[in-house]
Amino acid sequence: MYFILIVSTLLATGKALFCKALGTGQYSKKETAILNFKSLLVAYACSLIFVIDKIEKLFELSMFSLVLSVFFGISVAITQIMQSKAMGSGPASLVSLIYSCGFLVPIFYGLAVWDEGVSVYQWFGILLLVIALCLIVCKGEKGGKMVAWLPFAAFAMLGSGANAIFQKTHQYSSFADELPFFLVCSLFFSSLFTGIVSLAIRKKGENAPGLSKKQRIIKKVIVPLCLGICVGLLNFLNLSLSGKLPSIILFPVYNVGSMLLSSFLSSLIYRDMPTKRQSVGFAIGIVAILIVGIF
């Protein structure tokens, strides 16, 4: 289990970095949709590996799982597009922190709909998160650059939270044993949705300017391929980790570990350093997420 946890953490880091690589190119809306379609199609193909020995059960999926997978799949696609747009124009550390705050959405949803409790420690952690986000969002040395990526990061955060709600709704149903096939169908609908979107958008631009043939191959083939592998494998490895490790180990290593690792690597590769005020907010946010996640 610990080996799977390490691999999942590395895959989550890879997903963040490849999302940034996908978002940094000056692509048209159509090209962006096509790149996301490629990555999600690869993710769907990877997911089939995990159910290949029970492939016939895909055709026995309940209507509940099938319908919910449509909504979940569309939400996954939109979330990935928003995350890549945010990563492409903002510091990976700050975008990752805001994206990780998506876990607050199912917490509040569970409080309102499923009558789940929130501890005093968690309320304190949420308060710290609010302070951290204020430090991050308030204009500092980089001024107007906040406007470019913040809306995308916010939508990615909400999408991440919505994804958790869809998955939790499925697990609270009487069809919880269909989860692997539910995930496969969801990734299929994710790729289908982005494919339809890419066809619907009219072509207005050509290839990203200033890129050589080799760079275009990397951006348009290698990056979507690697992103898709990370997304596909991550969904099923996390499924195997679910309920197997205590939260005091799972949460810091996976959530915070991948966030710190992707932030460190991105700062080396892309030189996207936050301001001093934002760095303080990032540090406070890490502590806040640990408090909410563990307690």
C-alpha positions as CSV (number, residue, x, y, z in Angstrom):
1,M,0.0,0.0,0.0
2,Y,2.8,2.4,0.8
3,F,4.4,1.8,-2.6
4,I,1.0,2.5,-4.3
5,L,0.8,5.7,-2.2
6,I,4.2,6.9,-3.4
7,V,3.3,6.1,-7.0
8,S,0.0,7.9,-6.7
9,T,1.8,11.0,-5.2
10,L,4.2,11.0,-8.1
11,L,1.3,10.6,-10.6
12,A,-0.6,13.5,-9.0
13,T,2.6,15.6,-9.3
14,G,3.0,14.5,-12.9
15,K,-0.6,15.4,-13.6
16,A,-0.1,18.9,-12.3
17,L,3.1,19.5,-14.3
18,F,1.7,18.1,-17.5
19,C,-1.4,20.3,-17.0
20,K,0.9,23.3,-16.8
21,A,2.8,22.2,-19.9
22,L,-0.5,21.8,-21.7
23,G,-1.6,25.3,-20.6
24,T,1.5,27.2,-21.2
25,G,1.3,27.1,-25.0
26,Q,-0.4,30.0,-26.8
27,Y,-3.1,27.7,-28.3
28,S,-6.5,28.6,-29.7
29,K,-9.6,27.3,-27.9
30,K,-10.0,24.6,-30.5
31,E,-6.4,23.4,-30.0
32,T,-6.8,23.4,-26.2
33,A,-9.9,21.3,-26.5
34,I,-8.2,18.8,-28.9
35,L,-5.2,18.5,-26.5
36,N,-7.5,17.7,-23.6
37,F,-9.5,15.3,-25.8
38,K,-6.3,13.4,-26.6
39,S,-5.3,13.2,-22.9
40,L,-8.7,12.0,-21.7
41,L,-8.9,9.5,-24.5
42,V,-5.6,8.1,-23.3
43,A,-6.9,8.1,-19.7
44,Y,-9.9,6.1,-20.8
45,A,-7.7,3.6,-22.6
46,C,-5.6,3.2,-19.5
47,S,-8.7,2.7,-17.3
48,L,-9.8,-0.3,-19.5
49,I,-6.6,-2.1,-18.4
50,F,-8.0,-2.3,-14.8
51,V,-11.3,-4.0,-15.9
52,I,-10.1,-6.0,-18.9
53,D,-10.7,-9.3,-17.1
54,K,-14.3,-8.2,-16.3
55,I,-15.0,-6.2,-19.4
56,E,-18.5,-7.8,-19.9
57,K,-19.7,-6.1,-16.7
58,L,-19.4,-2.7,-18.4
59,F,-22.5,-3.7,-20.4
60,E,-24.3,-4.6,-17.2
61,L,-23.9,-1.3,-15.6
62,S,-26.9,0.0,-13.8
63,M,-28.8,3.1,-15.2
64,F,-27.9,5.0,-12.0
65,S,-24.1,4.5,-12.5
66,L,-24.4,5.2,-16.2
67,V,-26.3,8.5,-15.8
68,L,-24.1,9.7,-12.9
69,S,-21.0,8.8,-15.0
70,V,-22.2,11.2,-17.7
71,F,-22.3,14.1,-15.2
72,F,-19.1,13.0,-13.5
73,G,-17.3,12.7,-16.8
74,I,-18.3,16.1,-18.0
75,S,-17.2,17.6,-14.7
76,V,-13.8,15.8,-14.9
77,A,-13.3,17.2,-18.4
78,I,-14.2,20.8,-17.4
79,T,-12.1,20.6,-14.3
80,Q,-9.0,19.4,-16.2
81,I,-9.4,22.2,-18.8
82,M,-9.7,24.8,-16.1
83,Q,-6.7,23.4,-14.2
84,S,-4.5,23.5,-17.2
85,K,-5.6,27.0,-18.0
86,A,-4.8,28.1,-14.5
87,M,-1.5,26.3,-14.3
88,G,-0.5,27.7,-17.7
89,S,-0.7,31.3,-16.5
90,G,-0.2,31.2,-12.7
91,P,2.4,29.9,-10.2
92,A,2.0,26.1,-9.8
93,S,2.3,26.4,-6.0
94,L,-0.7,28.8,-5.7
95,V,-2.8,27.1,-8.3
96,S,-2.2,23.8,-6.6
97,L,-3.2,25.1,-3.2
98,I,-6.4,26.7,-4.5
99,Y,-7.2,23.5,-6.5
100,S,-6.6,21.4,-3.4
101,C,-9.2,23.5,-1.5
102,G,-11.8,21.7,-3.6
103,F,-12.1,19.1,-0.8
104,L,-14.0,21.8,1.2
105,V,-16.9,21.5,-1.3
106,P,-17.8,18.0,-0.3
107,I,-17.3,18.9,3.4
108,F,-19.9,21.6,3.2
109,Y,-22.1,19.6,0.9
110,G,-22.0,16.7,3.4
111,L,-22.8,19.0,6.2
112,A,-25.9,20.3,4.4
113,V,-27.1,17.2,2.6
114,W,-25.7,14.1,4.4
115,D,-25.7,15.6,7.9
116,E,-22.0,14.9,8.3
117,G,-20.3,16.7,11.1
118,V,-17.4,19.2,11.0
119,S,-15.0,19.2,14.0
120,V,-13.7,22.3,15.8
121,Y,-10.3,21.6,14.4
122,Q,-11.7,21.6,10.9
123,W,-13.4,24.9,11.4
124,F,-10.2,26.3,12.6
125,G,-8.4,24.9,9.5
126,I,-11.0,26.4,7.2
127,L,-10.5,29.8,8.9
128,L,-6.8,29.5,8.3
129,L,-7.5,28.6,4.7
130,V,-9.5,31.8,4.2
131,I,-6.6,33.8,5.6
132,A,-4.2,32.0,3.3
133,L,-6.4,32.6,0.3
134,C,-6.7,36.3,1.1
135,L,-2.9,36.6,1.3
136,I,-2.6,34.8,-2.1
137,V,-5.3,36.7,-3.9
138,C,-4.5,40.2,-2.6
139,K,-2.4,42.1,-5.1
140,G,1.3,42.1,-4.2
141,E,4.4,42.6,-6.2
142,K,3.0,40.9,-9.3
143,G,-0.2,43.0,-9.4
144,G,-2.5,42.4,-12.3
145,K,-1.2,38.9,-13.1
146,M,-3.6,37.6,-10.5
147,V,-6.6,38.3,-12.7
148,A,-5.3,36.0,-15.5
149,W,-5.4,32.7,-13.6
150,L,-7.5,33.2,-10.5
151,P,-10.9,32.5,-12.2
152,F,-9.6,29.4,-13.8
153,A,-8.2,28.1,-10.5
154,A,-11.5,28.9,-8.8
155,F,-13.5,26.9,-11.4
156,A,-11.0,24.1,-11.2
157,M,-11.4,24.0,-7.4
158,L,-15.2,23.9,-7.6
159,G,-14.9,21.2,-10.3
160,S,-12.6,19.2,-8.1
161,G,-15.1,19.5,-5.3
162,A,-18.0,18.5,-7.6
163,N,-16.0,15.4,-8.7
164,A,-15.7,14.3,-5.1
165,I,-19.4,14.8,-4.5
166,F,-20.3,12.7,-7.6
167,Q,-18.0,9.9,-6.5
168,K,-19.2,10.0,-2.9
169,T,-22.8,10.0,-4.1
170,H,-22.0,6.8,-6.1
171,Q,-20.4,5.3,-3.0
172,Y,-23.3,6.1,-0.8
173,S,-25.7,4.3,-3.3
174,S,-26.6,0.7,-3.5
175,F,-24.4,0.4,-6.6
176,A,-21.1,1.1,-4.9
177,D,-19.6,-2.2,-6.1
178,E,-19.8,-0.8,-9.7
179,L,-17.2,1.9,-8.9
180,P,-14.4,0.6,-11.2
181,F,-16.8,0.5,-14.2
182,F,-18.3,3.8,-13.2
183,L,-14.9,5.4,-13.4
184,V,-14.2,3.8,-16.8
185,C,-17.5,5.1,-18.2
186,S,-16.8,8.5,-16.7
187,L,-13.5,8.8,-18.5
188,F,-15.2,7.7,-21.7
189,F,-17.7,10.5,-21.4
190,S,-15.0,12.9,-20.5
191,S,-13.1,12.2,-23.7
192,L,-16.4,12.2,-25.7
193,F,-17.4,15.6,-24.2
194,T,-14.0,17.2,-25.1
195,G,-14.1,15.6,-28.5
196,I,-17.5,17.1,-29.2
197,V,-16.4,20.5,-27.9
198,S,-13.3,20.4,-30.1
199,L,-15.5,19.7,-33.2
200,A,-18.0,22.4,-32.2
201,I,-15.3,25.2,-31.8
202,R,-14.5,26.9,-35.1
203,K,-10.8,27.0,-36.0
204,K,-9.4,30.6,-35.7
205,G,-5.7,30.0,-35.2
206,E,-2.9,27.9,-36.3
207,N,-0.1,26.2,-34.4
208,A,1.4,27.9,-31.3
209,P,3.8,30.6,-32.6
210,G,7.5,30.2,-32.2
211,L,7.5,26.4,-31.8
212,S,9.7,24.1,-33.8
213,K,8.4,20.8,-35.2
214,K,10.0,18.9,-32.3
215,Q,8.4,21.3,-29.8
216,R,5.0,20.8,-31.4
217,I,5.4,17.1,-31.2
218,I,6.2,17.3,-27.5
219,K,3.3,19.7,-26.9
220,K,0.7,18.0,-29.1
221,V,1.7,14.3,-28.6
222,I,4.0,13.6,-25.7
223,V,2.3,16.0,-23.2
224,P,-1.3,14.8,-23.8
225,L,-0.1,11.2,-23.8
226,C,1.7,11.5,-20.4
227,L,-1.1,13.6,-18.9
228,G,-3.6,10.9,-20.0
229,I,-1.6,8.1,-18.4
230,C,-1.3,10.0,-15.2
231,V,-5.1,10.7,-15.1
232,G,-6.0,7.1,-16.0
233,L,-3.7,5.4,-13.5
234,L,-4.3,7.9,-10.8
235,N,-8.1,7.2,-10.7
236,F,-7.6,3.5,-10.1
237,L,-4.6,3.6,-7.8
238,N,-6.5,6.0,-5.5
239,L,-9.4,3.6,-5.6
240,S,-7.1,0.9,-4.3
241,L,-5.9,3.2,-1.5
242,S,-9.4,4.2,-0.4
243,G,-10.0,3.1,3.2
244,K,-6.7,1.1,3.3
245,L,-4.4,3.7,5.0
246,P,-5.1,6.0,8.0
247,S,-5.7,9.6,7.1
248,I,-2.8,10.8,9.2
249,I,-0.5,9.0,6.6
250,L,-2.6,9.2,3.4
251,F,-3.6,12.9,3.5
252,P,-0.2,14.5,4.2
253,V,1.8,12.2,1.8
254,Y,-0.7,12.3,-1.1
255,N,-2.3,15.8,-1.0
256,V,0.4,17.9,0.6
257,G,3.3,15.8,-0.8
258,S,2.1,16.1,-4.4
259,M,1.4,19.8,-3.9
260,L,4.9,20.6,-2.5
261,L,6.6,18.4,-5.1
262,S,4.8,19.9,-8.1
263,S,5.4,23.4,-6.7
264,F,9.1,22.7,-6.3
265,L,9.6,21.1,-9.7
266,S,7.5,23.8,-11.4
267,S,9.6,26.6,-9.8
268,L,12.7,24.9,-11.3
269,I,11.3,24.2,-14.7
270,Y,9.1,27.2,-15.3
271,R,10.6,29.8,-12.8
272,D,7.1,30.7,-11.6
273,M,7.9,32.0,-8.2
274,P,5.2,33.5,-6.0
275,T,5.6,36.8,-4.2
276,K,6.7,36.9,-0.5
277,R,3.1,37.6,0.6
278,Q,1.8,34.7,-1.5
279,S,4.5,32.4,-0.2
280,V,3.4,33.1,3.4
281,G,-0.2,32.4,2.3
282,F,1.0,29.1,0.7
283,A,2.7,28.0,3.9
284,I,-0.4,28.9,6.0
285,G,-2.5,27.0,3.5
286,I,-0.5,23.9,3.8
287,V,-0.9,23.9,7.6
288,A,-4.6,24.6,7.2
289,I,-5.1,21.7,4.7
290,L,-3.3,19.3,7.1
291,I,-5.5,20.4,10.0
292,V,-8.7,19.9,8.0
293,G,-7.6,16.7,6.4
294,I,-6.2,14.9,9.5
295,F,-8.6,16.0,12.2
